[in-house]
């Protein structure tokens, strides 16, 4: 069961991945052309202000909340108890990517 669903997900991921890569690269190309032609202007002062604000926020967010630790421990325990299905899924997913 896990292997079949993993294979289906892998094949789907492979097909959608190509389409997503094409869309993202095309978007970057169009953005570069628009920037080069002068259609897009970047407010570098605003970018710098936002980056500095994000740096300040990150300094205060380094401490993890205790509920995050318990949630991660519960997730690890769940994975340990149900290792058969995820391992089959991962194997099928890798086969789906390869096909």
Secondary structure by P-SEA (a helix, b strand, c coil): caaaaaaaaaaaaaaaaaaaaaaaaaaaaaaaaaaaacccccaaaaaaaaaaaaaaaaaaaccccaaaaaaaaaaaaaaaacaaaaaaaaaaaaaaaac
